[in-house]
Amino acid sequence: MTSTHCKNSIYIPEEILIDILLRLPVKSLVRFMCVCKSWSNLIESSSFIGRHLNRNVKNHGLTFLVGLECTEVKPKIRHSIFSNETFKATCLDMGGFGLYGSSNGLVCLSCKSLDLDCPVTICNPSIMKFVRLPVTNVSCPPKYQYRCVLTFGFNSRLNDYKVVRLVTFTRGKKCNEVEVYSLSTNSWKSIGVIPPWIYSLGWHSGHAVSDGIAYWIMGQGEDDSFHLVSFDTGSEVFEQVLLPEAIVEGLEGVEGEIQAYKESVCLLQCERSEPELHVGIWVLQEKCLNKMHTVVIPGMWPMPLGFKTNDELLVNYVGKKGEIYLAIYNLQTKQINETRVSLPKHCSLDSDAADTYVESLLLLKGWSIRT
């Protein structure tokens, strides 16, 4: 395939053309699909989409996807470009949304007050395409009470994107149910074999996926013990790690703060001691949680949102006049770098409503278009 397929065009060797196109942002590539059919076929090919994504990841083309709760308008998701130190235009607008994971340019959205009736969507904000997931296989009889959580991520071993739904029943039914959605098949699969020990646990907080493994904090009511529970979406195996007492003592501080970190996951344990915030970073290594960093963040009501890179922690600050702005704390230099990104007025931000994001062309072909 070469550009000679385009009428009235100047010949460009295919390898040079591909090298040029790989350097362009997604918005430009979508426009260039209209140049001619050969360009369109090239850009929407799985090979080009994969190479373009890999280049963005390798060059740290990360932004931060931020979900805002606005008092004057419906909740929105915006994503910030730190090189420009500003917010891009709103890319998604969903009432009462919840952000349940981001991977390779795809994000998982559903209701903020999650239940089994809430629709679940995987979308690509860069090209405004999405897939609406089928209805759940889990049924809940009337008057049963339960808690539900979604986690979304990529399984590189299966080359597939997975959504894991964990349902823990609190009354009327003493067990848990797990189902896994596969983007490649566009279907849910119920996990029938669940180890006996997990039946006594209930989801407490947190959700994250690292290389196809979903993680949650789960508690056991009988002895008040807490565990970091993992589920491998490939092997469908559960494992558990008992949380150290140092974490359990301040467990409320890690609510929703499981983060993907250096090919694994970590817990952010926050302890507020005015006028600063102490953040303990516990990293999962060889099936054990080890405390790797203790970060002291000065300022007025700082709140860690997540990692922009392995050494950069994004922090949400409240100014003297109530304004909200973002800063980056570098774990190596222990310096705070202002981004000059201020959130719009009348908006607030939850700690679990932000995630890293990279532009990609995934879902370009064969999925619905959001109008």
N, C-alpha and C positions, 0 to 999 in steps of 0.2 A: 504494500500500500504506500503510495507516494502522493505528493500534492499535485502531480500531473493529472490526477483525476478531476481536478477543479478546472473548469474552463476559464480561459483568459487569465491564467495565473502564471506567475514566474516559478520555474522549477526550483524546489528546495529538497535536497536529499532527505530521505525519511528520518535518518538518525538525528539530523540537525533539527528538523521540524519537531520531533518528539522531545528533544532536549529543551527547546524553547517553550513548548506547551507545558512541560512538567513544572516550569518555574512560575507559571501564572496562577493567580487566585481562582477559586471555584467560579465566582461570578463571571469572570472573563471567559473561562472555558465553556460555560453554558451558552454564552453569546456566540462564541466561535463555532459552536455546533451548527449554526445556521449558515456558515460560509459555504459548505458543500457537503455532499454525502460522505465522502471519504474522511473528512475531518470529524464529522459526526460519529461515524463508525469507530474511528480511532479513539475519540474521547470517552465514548461509552463502553469501550471494551474493558473486560475485567483486568487484563494485563496493565492497561494504562491507569485505571482507577487505583490498582494496588501500588504501582510505582509512584503515583502522585501522592497517595497517602503516606507511603514510607518516607518520601522526601520531606513532607511536612513534619512528620514525627522526628526524623533524624535532625532536622534543622530547628527543632524546638519551636515550631510554629503554633504554640499553644496560646489560647485565650482563656478567659474564665467565663463560664456560663452562669449567670446570676438570676435567680428568681426573686422578683420584687413583689411585696404585698403593698398595694397602693390603696389609700383610703378614698381617693376621689375617682379612681377608675378601676377596671377589673385587674386582677393580678396578671403580671406579664413576666416574660423571660427576656432578658437582654444579655448580650455578651460583650465584654469589654476588651478592647485592644490596648494592651499596655504600652506598645510602642507609640501609639498616638495619644495615650493617656486620656481616653474619652470612651463613652459608650457608643456603640453602633446603634443604628435604628432598631426598633423593636422587631424581633424576628418571629416571636410566637405570642399569642394572646389567648389564654385559656382561663376561664373562671375557676377559682379554687383548685389550681393545679398543684401537683407534687412532683418533684424531680427525683427520680429513682435510679439514676446512674447515667454515665456518659462514657462512650468508648468509640474511638476512631471516627468521630464526627456524627455518631448516632446517639440520641438521647431517649430515655424512657420516661414517659409522662403518664400520670393518672391523677385521680382526685387526691387532694391533700388529706381529707378524712377518708382514708382508704377502707373500702369494704368489697365484698365479692361482686357487687353489682356495678362497680365503677369501671368504665371502659379504660383500656390500657392502649397506649400508642407508642410506637417507636418512630421517631422522625429524624430527618436531617435538616436542620435549620438553614444550612448554607444554600440548599437548592429547593427548600420548601416542599419536600416530598415526605410521605409518611406511610406506615402500614398500621392499620387498626387490628389488634389481636383478637382472635376468636374468644368466645365467652369461656369462663372457667369451667373445669370439670368438677370442682369442689362444690358440694351442696351443704347447706346449713338449714336444719329444720327450724321452724318458727320458735322464737323465744330462746334460742341458743345464743350465747354470747361468745364472741371470739375476737382475736386481734389478728390483723393481716399485715404483711409487709412484702414489698417487691424489691428484688435486686436484679440489676442488669449489667451484663458485661460480655466480653469476648473470650471464647475458648480457642486458643491458638492450636491446640492439638486436634480439635475437630474442625477448625476453620469455620466456626459458626458463632452466631450471637445468641445468647441465652437470657431469658427472664425466669427467675425463680420466685415462686409464690409460696411463702410459708404462712400457714394458718394455725394458730394455737387457740384452742377452745378453752374458755375460762369457766364456763358453766354449761351443764347439760351433756357434756361429752368430754371425757378425760383422755384426749389424745391430740396429736398434731397431724396435719396433712401437708404434703409438699407436692407441687407440680412444677414442671419445667417446660417453658416454651422454647421452640427452636425456630429461628428466622428462616433457616433453609427449607423447612417443611411447613412453616406457618401453622403449627399445631402445638397443643399442649399434651404433655405426657404425665400421667399420675405416677408418683413414686410409691409402689406398693410395699416394698421392703424397707421398713424403718426400724432401726435398732430399738430394743425395749427401753433403754435408758433415756431416750429422747422424749418418751411419753410423759415423763414426770417434769419436763422442763417447759417453761413458757417464755415466749419472746419478751425481752425487756427493753432493748434499745439497739440502735445501730444497724447498719447494713452496708455492705461493700462487696465488690467482686474483684478478685485478682487472678488473672489467667484462668478464668473459667471456674474458680472456686468461690462460692458465696459464703459470707461470714455474718454472724449475728451474735449479740450478747443475749444469753438466755439464763433464766434464774430457776432455782428449785425451791419451791415454797416450803418444803418440809424442814430443810436445814439452812435455809437462807444462803445457799451457795450460788455463785455465779460462774458461768462458763462462756468461753469464746467457742462457739460451735461453727464448724465448717461443713459445707456440702459440695463435693466435686461433681460438676455437671456432666463430666465425661464418664467417670467410673461409678457415679451415683453412690458414693461412700460418704458416710458421716464421720466426723471426728470431733473431739472436744478437748479444750484446754481449760483447766481450772484457773480462774483469775487470781493473781496474787492479792493478799490482804491489803496491800498498799493501794491497789486499784479499787477494791470493793469498798473501802472506807470512803472514797470520794466518787462513788459510782454515778451519782447524779451529774457529776461534772463531765462524764464521757457520754452523756445521752446523745445519740446520733453522731458520735465522733469516731467512727471507724473509717479509716482512710486507706486507700491503696498507697503503698510506699515501697519503692525499690524492690519490685518484683514480689512483694509480700503485702502485708497490711500492718497498720499501727493503730493504737488507741491514743487519743489526745485527752489527757486528764487535766482538767482546769480547776485551779484553786485561786479564788480572788482574795487578794490582800491589798487593800487600797494603799497607795495609788497605783498598783500594778497587778498584773495577772501572771501567775505561775502556771506554765503548761508542761506537764510531764509527757514525753513521747515514748510510748512503749511499743517496741517492734517485735513482731512474731518471727522467731528464728528457731529452726529445728524443733517445732512443736512446743515452744516455750516463749513466753512474753518477757522481754528484757528491756529495762529502762535505758534508752540510748541518749536522750537529751532532756535537760530541764531548761526551759526557755522562760525568761523573765521579760514580759512585755509591759513597758510603762504606758501611762496615758489614761484617758477617761473611758472606762467601760470598753476595753478592747475585747474582741471575740474572734478566735481563729476560725477560718472558713475551710481551709484545706491547703494542699500543696500545689503551687504552680509548677515547680520543679522539685527535685529531690531535696534541695537545700533552701527552697523559698516557700515560706508559709504566708499565705494571704490572710490579712487581719482586717476586721471591720472595726472602725473607730466611731465614737460619738463626739462631736465637737462641742465647744462651750455653748453654742447657740442651738444645740440639738441637731445640727447637721450631721449626716453620715458620710464618711469617706473611707477609702480603701488604702491600705499600705502593705508593704511586703517586708517580712522579717527574714533576714538571711541567717540560717543556722550556723554557718561557718564564720562569718564576720561579726555576728551578733549585732548587726546594724539594722535600723528600720529605714526603709526607703519609701518616701512618699510617692504615690502614683498620680496624685492630683485628680484622681477619679472620685467625684462626689455623686452620691445617689440622688436622684430627683427628689424634690420636696414631697412630703406626704407619703413617703415610701419607707418600708422597713424590710429587714432582711433576716431570715432564719439561718442558723448555722448549717442546717442540712439542705439549704436551697441554693447551693453553689457547687460547681464541679468544673474540672478542667475540660477543655474542648479544643478540638483541632478540626480545621476545615477538611472536608473530603467530598468525594463524588458518589459515595455509597447510596444505594437506592435510586440511582439515576435512571435505571432502566427497569421497567416492569412493575412499578408501584404507583400508587395514587398520587395526584398532585393536589396540594393544599391551595385553595383559591382564596 
